Amino acid sequence: MISIFGEREAMKKLGERLRAERLRRNFSQAYLASLVKITIPTYRKIEMGDGKVEFRHVARALGFFGYSDVLGALIPEALPELRLKDLLAPQRKHASGSRKHARSHKK
């Protein structure tokens, strides 16, 4: 489990990277906030790493920069759930081909 300090550090790093990307593209915070359809103070909080910002706002900002597909890749696909009854069910055996083959030679 992540500690509160790990979460803060992760949000801060995310905000710093979004800020660097915004500056690289020479966009103002006001311009980006208007494109993402959030308020300027909300966008500033994202760049400052404020963990109280709604996730959907962060996701929109990431999507603007083309990183929305990365969100889906953060967590790997879950394996199918194994149930106890499936584990305890008797294994079916397949008929062997040799028995069938032996019958055809007897004819």
Protein Blocks (a to p, Z undefined) as FASTA:
>chain_A
ZZfklmmmmmmmmmmmmmmmmmmnopafklmmmmnopafklmmmmmnopakbcfklmmmm
mmmnopmmmmmmmpccddddddfklmmpccdddddfklmmmmmmmZZ
